[in-house]
Amino acid sequence: MLKIGTVRWRGKCSRHPMFDPFEGGRGAVRGGCPRCLSLVEICETHQKMLALMRTFAPPTDRKRTKPALPDLQIGLFEEVG
Ligand SMILES: [Zn+2]
């Protein structure tokens, strides 16, 4: 069995901070910048991984249950003794 947790990741090229691999792709990389090309590769690989996962197990109506957060509001109405 394979388990992959939620991955949140950000990558930005310091020379081309506005570069978005989703929009431009490989063709929008200026001067063959290795950082931007790396972002394109990460983006493409990620897309491919998602496609593979969807092929393996198409998304179903998953229960959209978020982990229960502690109810912080309740403290406002409690008398502090
Ligand atoms: Zn760059």
PDB file of the backbone (N, CA, C, O) and the ligand in Angstrom, with CONECT records:
HET     ZN  A 101       1
ATOM      1  N   MET A   1       0.839  -1.194   0.000  1.00  0.00           N
ATOM      2  CA  MET A   1       0.000   0.000   0.000  1.00  0.00           C
ATOM      3  C   MET A   1       0.876   1.247   0.000  1.00  0.00           C
ATOM      4  O   MET A   1       1.931   1.291   0.634  1.00  0.00           O
ATOM      5  N   LEU A   2       0.423   2.226  -0.706  1.00  0.00           N
ATOM      6  CA  LEU A   2       1.155   3.489  -0.788  1.00  0.00           C
ATOM      7  C   LEU A   2       0.359   4.590  -0.115  1.00  0.00           C
ATOM      8  O   LEU A   2      -0.830   4.770  -0.377  1.00  0.00           O
ATOM      9  N   LYS A   3       1.028   5.317   0.747  1.00  0.00           N
ATOM     10  CA  LYS A   3       0.381   6.454   1.408  1.00  0.00           C
ATOM     11  C   LYS A   3       1.211   7.696   1.158  1.00  0.00           C
ATOM     12  O   LYS A   3       2.416   7.713   1.406  1.00  0.00           O
ATOM     13  N   ILE A   4       0.557   8.734   0.666  1.00  0.00           N
ATOM     14  CA  ILE A   4       1.245  10.009   0.488  1.00  0.00           C
ATOM     15  C   ILE A   4       0.445  11.075   1.210  1.00  0.00           C
ATOM     16  O   ILE A   4      -0.748  11.245   0.958  1.00  0.00           O
ATOM     17  N   GLY A   5       1.090  11.777   2.089  1.00  0.00           N
ATOM     18  CA  GLY A   5       0.409  12.820   2.841  1.00  0.00           C
ATOM     19  C   GLY A   5       0.248  14.078   2.005  1.00  0.00           C
ATOM     20  O   GLY A   5       0.740  14.157   0.880  1.00  0.00           O
ATOM     21  N   THR A   6      -0.429  15.037   2.552  1.00  0.00           N
ATOM     22  CA  THR A   6      -0.631  16.307   1.858  1.00  0.00           C
ATOM     23  C   THR A   6       0.694  17.050   1.759  1.00  0.00           C
ATOM     24  O   THR A   6       1.414  17.224   2.742  1.00  0.00           O
ATOM     25  N   VAL A   7       0.984  17.475   0.553  1.00  0.00           N
ATOM     26  CA  VAL A   7       2.229  18.208   0.331  1.00  0.00           C
ATOM     27  C   VAL A   7       1.914  19.641  -0.060  1.00  0.00           C
ATOM     28  O   VAL A   7       1.241  19.887  -1.061  1.00  0.00           O
ATOM     29  N   ARG A   8       2.391  20.564   0.716  1.00  0.00           N
ATOM     30  CA  ARG A   8       2.271  21.977   0.339  1.00  0.00           C
ATOM     31  C   ARG A   8       3.682  22.471   0.087  1.00  0.00           C
ATOM     32  O   ARG A   8       4.551  22.397   0.955  1.00  0.00           O
ATOM     33  N   TRP A   9       3.885  22.963  -1.089  1.00  0.00           N
ATOM     34  CA  TRP A   9       5.242  23.335  -1.461  1.00  0.00           C
ATOM     35  C   TRP A   9       5.217  24.580  -2.323  1.00  0.00           C
ATOM     36  O   TRP A   9       4.340  24.737  -3.172  1.00  0.00           O
ATOM     37  N   ARG A  10       6.175  25.464  -2.109  1.00  0.00           N
ATOM     38  CA  ARG A  10       6.295  26.665  -2.923  1.00  0.00           C
ATOM     39  C   ARG A  10       7.709  26.781  -3.435  1.00  0.00           C
ATOM     40  O   ARG A  10       8.673  26.558  -2.704  1.00  0.00           O
ATOM     41  N   GLY A  11       7.818  27.130  -4.683  1.00  0.00           N
ATOM     42  CA  GLY A  11       9.136  27.360  -5.256  1.00  0.00           C
ATOM     43  C   GLY A  11       9.090  28.586  -6.142  1.00  0.00           C
ATOM     44  O   GLY A  11       8.157  28.766  -6.924  1.00  0.00           O
ATOM     45  N   LYS A  12      10.102  29.426  -6.016  1.00  0.00           N
ATOM     46  CA  LYS A  12      10.116  30.648  -6.816  1.00  0.00           C
ATOM     47  C   LYS A  12      11.539  30.911  -7.282  1.00  0.00           C
ATOM     48  O   LYS A  12      12.496  30.734  -6.528  1.00  0.00           O
ATOM     49  N   CYS A  13      11.666  31.334  -8.528  1.00  0.00           N
ATOM     50  CA  CYS A  13      12.967  31.706  -9.042  1.00  0.00           C
ATOM     51  C   CYS A  13      13.256  33.139  -8.600  1.00  0.00           C
ATOM     52  O   CYS A  13      12.445  34.039  -8.821  1.00  0.00           O
ATOM     53  N   SER A  14      14.397  33.342  -7.985  1.00  0.00           N
ATOM     54  CA  SER A  14      14.705  34.683  -7.483  1.00  0.00           C
ATOM     55  C   SER A  14      14.921  35.678  -8.615  1.00  0.00           C
ATOM     56  O   SER A  14      14.698  36.877  -8.447  1.00  0.00           O
ATOM     57  N   ARG A  15      15.355  35.178  -9.765  1.00  0.00           N
ATOM     58  CA  ARG A  15      15.577  36.082 -10.901  1.00  0.00           C
ATOM     59  C   ARG A  15      14.298  36.340 -11.686  1.00  0.00           C
ATOM     60  O   ARG A  15      14.133  37.401 -12.289  1.00  0.00           O
ATOM     61  N   HIS A  16      13.403  35.370 -11.674  1.00  0.00           N
ATOM     62  CA  HIS A  16      12.135  35.519 -12.401  1.00  0.00           C
ATOM     63  C   HIS A  16      10.982  35.165 -11.484  1.00  0.00           C
ATOM     64  O   HIS A  16      10.326  34.141 -11.674  1.00  0.00           O
ATOM     65  N   PRO A  17      10.726  36.016 -10.479  1.00  0.00           N
ATOM     66  CA  PRO A  17       9.689  35.679  -9.480  1.00  0.00           C
ATOM     67  C   PRO A  17       8.282  35.597 -10.067  1.00  0.00           C
ATOM     68  O   PRO A  17       7.400  34.969  -9.481  1.00  0.00           O
ATOM     69  N   MET A  18       8.071  36.228 -11.221  1.00  0.00           N
ATOM     70  CA  MET A  18       6.738  36.216 -11.815  1.00  0.00           C
ATOM     71  C   MET A  18       6.498  34.993 -12.696  1.00  0.00           C
ATOM     72  O   MET A  18       5.380  34.764 -13.157  1.00  0.00           O
ATOM     73  N   PHE A  19       7.539  34.218 -12.927  1.00  0.00           N
ATOM     74  CA  PHE A  19       7.398  33.058 -13.813  1.00  0.00           C
ATOM     75  C   PHE A  19       6.442  32.036 -13.214  1.00  0.00           C
ATOM     76  O   PHE A  19       6.584  31.624 -12.062  1.00  0.00           O
ATOM     77  N   ASP A  20       5.466  31.638 -14.020  1.00  0.00           N
ATOM     78  CA  ASP A  20       4.483  30.650 -13.582  1.00  0.00           C
ATOM     79  C   ASP A  20       4.519  29.462 -14.536  1.00  0.00           C
ATOM     80  O   ASP A  20       4.046  29.568 -15.668  1.00  0.00           O
ATOM     81  N   PRO A  21       5.069  28.336 -14.099  1.00  0.00           N
ATOM     82  CA  PRO A  21       5.187  27.179 -14.991  1.00  0.00           C
ATOM     83  C   PRO A  21       3.842  26.663 -15.478  1.00  0.00           C
ATOM     84  O   PRO A  21       3.767  26.042 -16.538  1.00  0.00           O
ATOM     85  N   PHE A  22       2.768  26.914 -14.712  1.00  0.00           N
ATOM     86  CA  PHE A  22       1.430  26.494 -15.140  1.00  0.00           C
ATOM     87  C   PHE A  22       1.019  27.234 -16.404  1.00  0.00           C
ATOM     88  O   PHE A  22       0.429  26.652 -17.314  1.00  0.00           O
ATOM     89  N   GLU A  23       1.338  28.527 -16.449  1.00  0.00           N
ATOM     90  CA  GLU A  23       0.906  29.348 -17.580  1.00  0.00           C
ATOM     91  C   GLU A  23       1.802  29.186 -18.796  1.00  0.00           C
ATOM     92  O   GLU A  23       1.347  28.852 -19.890  1.00  0.00           O
ATOM     93  N   GLY A  24       3.074  29.430 -18.580  1.00  0.00           N
ATOM     94  CA  GLY A  24       3.977  29.471 -19.720  1.00  0.00           C
ATOM     95  C   GLY A  24       4.556  28.125 -20.108  1.00  0.00           C
ATOM     96  O   GLY A  24       4.757  27.837 -21.288  1.00  0.00           O
ATOM     97  N   GLY A  25       4.819  27.319 -19.118  1.00  0.00           N
ATOM     98  CA  GLY A  25       5.480  26.062 -19.397  1.00  0.00           C
ATOM     99  C   GLY A  25       6.925  26.281 -19.811  1.00  0.00           C
ATOM    100  O   GLY A  25       7.507  27.344 -19.593  1.00  0.00           O
ATOM    101  N   ARG A  26       7.471  25.262 -20.403  1.00  0.00           N
ATOM    102  CA  ARG A  26       8.882  25.266 -20.774  1.00  0.00           C
ATOM    103  C   ARG A  26       9.229  26.416 -21.738  1.00  0.00           C
ATOM    104  O   ARG A  26      10.319  26.987 -21.682  1.00  0.00           O
ATOM    105  N   GLY A  27       8.271  26.737 -22.620  1.00  0.00           N
ATOM    106  CA  GLY A  27       8.532  27.761 -23.626  1.00  0.00           C
ATOM    107  C   GLY A  27       8.700  29.160 -23.057  1.00  0.00           C
ATOM    108  O   GLY A  27       9.264  30.034 -23.715  1.00  0.00           O
ATOM    109  N   ALA A  28       8.214  29.382 -21.832  1.00  0.00           N
ATOM    110  CA  ALA A  28       8.265  30.719 -21.259  1.00  0.00           C
ATOM    111  C   ALA A  28       9.517  30.947 -20.409  1.00  0.00           C
ATOM    112  O   ALA A  28       9.706  32.034 -19.863  1.00  0.00           O
ATOM    113  N   VAL A  29      10.361  29.938 -20.296  1.00  0.00           N
ATOM    114  CA  VAL A  29      11.590  30.075 -19.511  1.00  0.00           C
ATOM    115  C   VAL A  29      12.561  30.983 -20.260  1.00  0.00           C
ATOM    116  O   VAL A  29      12.863  30.760 -21.432  1.00  0.00           O
ATOM    117  N   ARG A  30      13.044  32.010 -19.560  1.00  0.00           N
ATOM    118  CA  ARG A  30      13.930  32.977 -20.212  1.00  0.00           C
ATOM    119  C   ARG A  30      15.394  32.550 -20.103  1.00  0.00           C
ATOM    120  O   ARG A  30      15.906  32.266 -19.020  1.00  0.00           O
ATOM    121  N   GLY A  31      16.030  32.516 -21.238  1.00  0.00           N
ATOM    122  CA  GLY A  31      17.463  32.247 -21.284  1.00  0.00           C
ATOM    123  C   GLY A  31      17.864  30.914 -20.678  1.00  0.00           C
ATOM    124  O   GLY A  31      18.972  30.761 -20.164  1.00  0.00           O
ATOM    125  N   GLY A  32      16.956  29.953 -20.742  1.00  0.00           N
ATOM    126  CA  GLY A  32      17.263  28.630 -20.212  1.00  0.00           C
ATOM    127  C   GLY A  32      17.599  28.633 -18.729  1.00  0.00           C
ATOM    128  O   GLY A  32      18.422  27.841 -18.270  1.00  0.00           O
ATOM    129  N   CYS A  33      16.966  29.516 -17.992  1.00  0.00           N
ATOM    130  CA  CYS A  33      17.220  29.639 -16.553  1.00  0.00           C
ATOM    131  C   CYS A  33      17.012  28.285 -15.861  1.00  0.00           C
ATOM    132  O   CYS A  33      15.923  27.716 -15.931  1.00  0.00           O
ATOM    133  N   PRO A  34      18.045  27.774 -15.200  1.00  0.00           N
ATOM    134  CA  PRO A  34      17.926  26.448 -14.576  1.00  0.00           C
ATOM    135  C   PRO A  34      16.898  26.383 -13.451  1.00  0.00           C
ATOM    136  O   PRO A  34      16.270  25.345 -13.241  1.00  0.00           O
ATOM    137  N   ARG A  35      16.725  27.485 -12.728  1.00  0.00           N
ATOM    138  CA  ARG A  35      15.742  27.498 -11.638  1.00  0.00           C
ATOM    139  C   ARG A  35      14.319  27.398 -12.205  1.00  0.00           C
ATOM    140  O   ARG A  35      13.484  26.644 -11.706  1.00  0.00           O
ATOM    141  N   CYS A  36      14.073  28.177 -13.254  1.00  0.00           N
ATOM    142  CA  CYS A  36      12.745  28.141 -13.881  1.00  0.00           C
ATOM    143  C   CYS A  36      12.491  26.777 -14.527  1.00  0.00           C
ATOM    144  O   CYS A  36      11.395  26.226 -14.427  1.00  0.00           O
ATOM    145  N   LEU A  37      13.508  26.248 -15.184  1.00  0.00           N
ATOM    146  CA  LEU A  37      13.365  24.925 -15.806  1.00  0.00           C
ATOM    147  C   LEU A  37      13.071  23.868 -14.753  1.00  0.00           C
ATOM    148  O   LEU A  37      12.305  22.933 -14.986  1.00  0.00           O
ATOM    149  N   SER A  38      13.692  24.031 -13.590  1.00  0.00           N
ATOM    150  CA  SER A  38      13.451  23.104 -12.496  1.00  0.00           C
ATOM    151  C   SER A  38      11.997  23.187 -12.028  1.00  0.00           C
ATOM    152  O   SER A  38      11.364  22.174 -11.731  1.00  0.00           O
ATOM    153  N   LEU A  39      11.486  24.418 -11.971  1.00  0.00           N
ATOM    154  CA  LEU A  39      10.077  24.598 -11.586  1.00  0.00           C
ATOM    155  C   LEU A  39       9.149  23.937 -12.599  1.00  0.00           C
ATOM    156  O   LEU A  39       8.154  23.314 -12.230  1.00  0.00           O
ATOM    157  N   VAL A  40       9.489  24.083 -13.892  1.00  0.00           N
ATOM    158  CA  VAL A  40       8.682  23.457 -14.942  1.00  0.00           C
ATOM    159  C   VAL A  40       8.674  21.946 -14.756  1.00  0.00           C
ATOM    160  O   VAL A  40       7.636  21.295 -14.875  1.00  0.00           O
ATOM    161  N   GLU A  41       9.849  21.403 -14.461  1.00  0.00           N
ATOM    162  CA  GLU A  41       9.958  19.961 -14.305  1.00  0.00           C
ATOM    163  C   GLU A  41       9.153  19.467 -13.099  1.00  0.00           C
ATOM    164  O   GLU A  41       8.476  18.440 -13.158  1.00  0.00           O
ATOM    165  N   ILE A  42       9.246  20.223 -12.014  1.00  0.00           N
ATOM    166  CA  ILE A  42       8.480  19.871 -10.811  1.00  0.00           C
ATOM    167  C   ILE A  42       6.993  19.931 -11.112  1.00  0.00           C
ATOM    168  O   ILE A  42       6.233  19.048 -10.713  1.00  0.00           O
ATOM    169  N   CYS A  43       6.586  20.971 -11.813  1.00  0.00           N
ATOM    170  CA  CYS A  43       5.178  21.158 -12.181  1.00  0.00           C
ATOM    171  C   CYS A  43       4.702  20.007 -13.061  1.00  0.00           C
ATOM    172  O   CYS A  43       3.655  19.413 -12.803  1.00  0.00           O
ATOM    173  N   GLU A  44       5.471  19.696 -14.094  1.00  0.00           N
ATOM    174  CA  GLU A  44       5.092  18.626 -15.024  1.00  0.00           C
ATOM    175  C   GLU A  44       5.009  17.280 -14.310  1.00  0.00           C
ATOM    176  O   GLU A  44       4.083  16.498 -14.522  1.00  0.00           O
ATOM    177  N   THR A  45       6.002  17.034 -13.461  1.00  0.00           N
ATOM    178  CA  THR A  45       6.020  15.765 -12.733  1.00  0.00           C
ATOM    179  C   THR A  45       4.835  15.661 -11.791  1.00  0.00           C
ATOM    180  O   THR A  45       4.231  14.599 -11.637  1.00  0.00           O
ATOM    181  N   HIS A  46       4.511  16.800 -11.155  1.00  0.00           N
ATOM    182  CA  HIS A  46       3.373  16.824 -10.249  1.00  0.00           C
ATOM    183  C   HIS A  46       2.072  16.530 -10.998  1.00  0.00           C
ATOM    184  O   HIS A  46       1.244  15.735 -10.554  1.00  0.00           O
ATOM    185  N   GLN A  47       1.916  17.201 -12.159  1.00  0.00           N
ATOM    186  CA  GLN A  47       0.724  16.984 -12.976  1.00  0.00           C
ATOM    187  C   GLN A  47       0.605  15.517 -13.381  1.00  0.00           C
ATOM    188  O   GLN A  47      -0.472  14.921 -13.349  1.00  0.00           O
ATOM    189  N   LYS A  48       1.750  14.963 -13.759  1.00  0.00           N
ATOM    190  CA  LYS A  48       1.769  13.575 -14.193  1.00  0.00           C
ATOM    191  C   LYS A  48       1.391  12.646 -13.039  1.00  0.00           C
ATOM    192  O   LYS A  48       0.663  11.668 -13.214  1.00  0.00           O
ATOM    193  N   MET A  49       1.906  12.982 -11.857  1.00  0.00           N
ATOM    194  CA  MET A  49       1.600  12.167 -10.693  1.00  0.00           C
ATOM    195  C   MET A  49       0.103  12.203 -10.389  1.00  0.00           C
ATOM    196  O   MET A  49      -0.509  11.176 -10.094  1.00  0.00           O
ATOM    197  N   LEU A  50      -0.478  13.412 -10.465  1.00  0.00           N
ATOM    198  CA  LEU A  50      -1.919  13.534 -10.212  1.00  0.00           C
ATOM    199  C   LEU A  50      -2.713  12.724 -11.227  1.00  0.00           C
ATOM    200  O   LEU A  50      -3.687  12.056 -10.882  1.00  0.00           O
ATOM    201  N   ALA A  51      -2.273  12.795 -12.504  1.00  0.00           N
ATOM    202  CA  ALA A  51      -2.968  12.051 -13.552  1.00  0.00           C
ATOM    203  C   ALA A  51      -2.884  10.551 -13.283  1.00  0.00           C
ATOM    204  O   ALA A  51      -3.862   9.822 -13.449  1.00  0.00           O
ATOM    205  N   LEU A  52      -1.712  10.105 -12.870  1.00  0.00           N
ATOM    206  CA  LEU A  52      -1.538   8.682 -12.564  1.00  0.00           C
ATOM    207  C   LEU A  52      -2.439   8.251 -11.415  1.00  0.00           C
ATOM    208  O   LEU A  52      -3.047   7.181 -11.441  1.00  0.00           O
ATOM    209  N   MET A  53      -2.507   9.114 -10.407  1.00  0.00           N
ATOM    210  CA  MET A  53      -3.343   8.791  -9.243  1.00  0.00           C
ATOM    211  C   MET A  53      -4.808   8.714  -9.646  1.00  0.00           C
ATOM    212  O   MET A  53      -5.537   7.826  -9.206  1.00  0.00           O
ATOM    213  N   ARG A  54      -5.237   9.666 -10.498  1.00  0.00           N
ATOM    214  CA  ARG A  54      -6.637   9.677 -10.938  1.00  0.00           C
ATOM    215  C   ARG A  54      -6.949   8.451 -11.788  1.00  0.00           C
ATOM    216  O   ARG A  54      -8.045   7.896 -11.714  1.00  0.00           O
ATOM    217  N   THR A  55      -5.977   8.034 -12.597  1.00  0.00           N
ATOM    218  CA  THR A  55      -6.175   6.848 -13.412  1.00  0.00           C
ATOM    219  C   THR A  55      -6.266   5.610 -12.531  1.00  0.00           C
ATOM    220  O   THR A  55      -7.091   4.722 -12.749  1.00  0.00           O
ATOM    221  N   PHE A  56      -5.398   5.579 -11.535  1.00  0.00           N
ATOM    222  CA  PHE A  56      -5.372   4.425 -10.644  1.00  0.00           C
ATOM    223  C   PHE A  56      -6.653   4.339  -9.833  1.00  0.00           C
ATOM    224  O   PHE A  56      -7.253   3.272  -9.706  1.00  0.00           O
ATOM    225  N   ALA A  57      -7.062   5.472  -9.287  1.00  0.00           N
ATOM    226  CA  ALA A  57      -8.291   5.511  -8.491  1.00  0.00           C
ATOM    227  C   ALA A  57      -8.993   6.831  -8.758  1.00  0.00           C
ATOM    228  O   ALA A  57      -8.687   7.843  -8.128  1.00  0.00           O
ATOM    229  N   PRO A  58      -9.950   6.820  -9.708  1.00  0.00           N
ATOM    230  CA  PRO A  58     -10.675   8.055 -10.022  1.00  0.00           C
ATOM    231  C   PRO A  58     -11.340   8.641  -8.786  1.00  0.00           C
ATOM    232  O   PRO A  58     -11.837   7.908  -7.932  1.00  0.00           O
ATOM    233  N   PRO A  59     -11.348   9.984  -8.695  1.00  0.00           N
ATOM    234  CA  PRO A  59     -11.943  10.604  -7.513  1.00  0.00           C
ATOM    235  C   PRO A  59     -13.418  10.261  -7.387  1.00  0.00           C
ATOM    236  O   PRO A  59     -14.174  10.341  -8.355  1.00  0.00           O
ATOM    237  N   THR A  60     -13.808   9.883  -6.200  1.00  0.00           N
ATOM    238  CA  THR A  60     -15.215   9.580  -5.943  1.00  0.00           C
ATOM    239  C   THR A  60     -15.780  10.686  -5.069  1.00  0.00           C
ATOM    240  O   THR A  60     -15.084  11.646  -4.739  1.00  0.00           O
ATOM    241  N   ASP A  61     -17.020  10.549  -4.702  1.00  0.00           N
ATOM    242  CA  ASP A  61     -17.606  11.531  -3.799  1.00  0.00           C
ATOM    243  C   ASP A  61     -17.039  11.312  -2.408  1.00  0.00           C
ATOM    244  O   ASP A  61     -17.604  10.619  -1.562  1.00  0.00           O
ATOM    245  N   ARG A  62     -15.915  11.931  -2.229  1.00  0.00           N
ATOM    246  CA  ARG A  62     -15.281  11.763  -0.930  1.00  0.00           C
ATOM    247  C   ARG A  62     -16.004  12.590   0.115  1.00  0.00           C
ATOM    248  O   ARG A  62     -16.513  13.678  -0.155  1.00  0.00           O
ATOM    249  N   LYS A  63     -16.030  12.045   1.300  1.00  0.00           N
ATOM    250  CA  LYS A  63     -16.627  12.792   2.386  1.00  0.00           C
ATOM    251  C   LYS A  63     -15.742  13.994   2.694  1.00  0.00           C
ATOM    252  O   LYS A  63     -14.566  13.852   3.027  1.00  0.00           O
ATOM    253  N   ARG A  64     -16.324  15.162   2.579  1.00  0.00           N
ATOM    254  CA  ARG A  64     -15.543  16.377   2.793  1.00  0.00           C
ATOM    255  C   ARG A  64     -15.547  16.733   4.279  1.00  0.00           C
ATOM    256  O   ARG A  64     -15.946  17.828   4.676  1.00  0.00           O
ATOM    257  N   THR A  65     -15.110  15.816   5.050  1.00  0.00           N
ATOM    258  CA  THR A  65     -15.078  16.093   6.482  1.00  0.00           C
ATOM    259  C   THR A  65     -13.720  16.650   6.863  1.00  0.00           C
ATOM    260  O   THR A  65     -12.689  15.991   6.727  1.00  0.00           O
ATOM    261  N   LYS A  66     -13.750  17.847   7.332  1.00  0.00           N
ATOM    262  CA  LYS A  66     -12.505  18.436   7.809  1.00  0.00           C
ATOM    263  C   LYS A  66     -12.290  18.001   9.248  1.00  0.00           C
ATOM    264  O   LYS A  66     -13.245  17.746   9.981  1.00  0.00           O
ATOM    265  N   PRO A  67     -11.059  17.922   9.634  1.00  0.00           N
ATOM    266  CA  PRO A  67     -10.812  17.582  11.024  1.00  0.00           C
ATOM    267  C   PRO A  67     -11.445  18.625  11.937  1.00  0.00           C
ATOM    268  O   PRO A  67     -11.326  19.830  11.716  1.00  0.00           O
ATOM    269  N   ALA A  68     -12.107  18.136  12.951  1.00  0.00           N
ATOM    270  CA  ALA A  68     -12.825  19.037  13.844  1.00  0.00           C
ATOM    271  C   ALA A  68     -11.865  19.985  14.544  1.00  0.00           C
ATOM    272  O   ALA A  68     -10.915  19.565  15.205  1.00  0.00           O
ATOM    273  N   LEU A  69     -12.133  21.261  14.385  1.00  0.00           N
ATOM    274  CA  LEU A  69     -11.297  22.251  15.048  1.00  0.00           C
ATOM    275  C   LEU A  69     -11.877  22.544  16.423  1.00  0.00           C
ATOM    276  O   LEU A  69     -13.091  22.486  16.617  1.00  0.00           O
ATOM    277  N   PRO A  70     -11.034  22.847  17.345  1.00  0.00           N
ATOM    278  CA  PRO A  70     -11.577  23.215  18.669  1.00  0.00           C
ATOM    279  C   PRO A  70     -12.403  24.489  18.535  1.00  0.00           C
ATOM    280  O   PRO A  70     -11.988  25.445  17.879  1.00  0.00           O
ATOM    281  N   ASP A  71     -13.555  24.489  19.152  1.00  0.00           N
ATOM    282  CA  ASP A  71     -14.450  25.632  19.048  1.00  0.00           C
ATOM    283  C   ASP A  71     -13.972  26.754  19.961  1.00  0.00           C
ATOM    284  O   ASP A  71     -14.191  26.750  21.172  1.00  0.00           O
ATOM    285  N   LEU A  72     -13.312  27.709  19.327  1.00  0.00           N
ATOM    286  CA  LEU A  72     -12.728  28.794  20.112  1.00  0.00           C
ATOM    287  C   LEU A  72     -13.759  29.836  20.514  1.00  0.00           C
ATOM    288  O   LEU A  72     -13.548  30.610  21.448  1.00  0.00           O
ATOM    289  N   GLN A  73     -14.904  29.849  19.780  1.00  0.00           N
ATOM    290  CA  GLN A  73     -15.927  30.846  20.052  1.00  0.00           C
ATOM    291  C   GLN A  73     -16.578  30.655  21.417  1.00  0.00           C
ATOM    292  O   GLN A  73     -16.998  31.609  22.072  1.00  0.00           O
ATOM    293  N   ILE A  74     -16.642  29.430  21.809  1.00  0.00           N
ATOM    294  CA  ILE A  74     -17.409  29.122  23.017  1.00  0.00           C
ATOM    295  C   ILE A  74     -16.867  29.855  24.247  1.00  0.00           C
ATOM    296  O   ILE A  74     -17.605  30.159  25.184  1.00  0.00           O
ATOM    297  N   GLY A  75     -15.593  30.124  24.221  1.00  0.00           N
ATOM    298  CA  GLY A  75     -14.976  30.804  25.352  1.00  0.00           C
ATOM    299  C   GLY A  75     -15.525  32.202  25.578  1.00  0.00           C
ATOM    300  O   GLY A  75     -15.477  32.716  26.696  1.00  0.00           O
ATOM    301  N   LEU A  76     -16.053  32.828  24.513  1.00  0.00           N
ATOM    302  CA  LEU A  76     -16.555  34.184  24.626  1.00  0.00           C
ATOM    303  C   LEU A  76     -17.804  34.288  25.495  1.00  0.00           C
ATOM    304  O   LEU A  76     -18.082  35.316  26.112  1.00  0.00           O
ATOM    305  N   PHE A  77     -18.540  33.190  25.517  1.00  0.00           N
ATOM    306  CA  PHE A  77     -19.815  33.236  26.215  1.00  0.00           C
ATOM    307  C   PHE A  77     -19.764  32.603  27.597  1.00  0.00           C
ATOM    308  O   PHE A  77     -20.760  32.534  28.317  1.00  0.00           O
ATOM    309  N   GLU A  78     -18.612  32.161  27.926  1.00  0.00           N
ATOM    310  CA  GLU A  78     -18.469  31.559  29.245  1.00  0.00           C
ATOM    311  C   GLU A  78     -18.008  32.621  30.249  1.00  0.00           C
ATOM    312  O   GLU A  78     -17.167  33.471  29.955  1.00  0.00           O
ATOM    313  N   GLU A  79     -18.568  32.539  31.386  1.00  0.00           N
ATOM    314  CA  GLU A  79     -18.127  33.494  32.406  1.00  0.00           C
ATOM    315  C   GLU A  79     -16.804  33.032  32.978  1.00  0.00           C
ATOM    316  O   GLU A  79     -16.607  31.861  33.300  1.00  0.00           O
ATOM    317  N   VAL A  80     -15.935  33.961  33.089  1.00  0.00           N
ATOM    318  CA  VAL A  80     -14.640  33.621  33.647  1.00  0.00           C
ATOM    319  C   VAL A  80     -14.723  33.809  35.149  1.00  0.00           C
ATOM    320  O   VAL A  80     -14.980  34.902  35.654  1.00  0.00           O
ATOM    321  N   GLY A  81     -14.500  32.725  35.833  1.00  0.00           N
ATOM    322  CA  GLY A  81     -14.624  32.783  37.282  1.00  0.00           C
ATOM    323  C   GLY A  81     -13.346  33.073  37.946  1.00  0.00           C
ATOM    324  O   GLY A  81     -13.293  33.153  39.174  1.00  0.00           O
TER     325      GLY A  81
HETATM  326 ZN    ZN A 101      14.414  31.904 -13.529  1.00  0.00          ZN2+
END
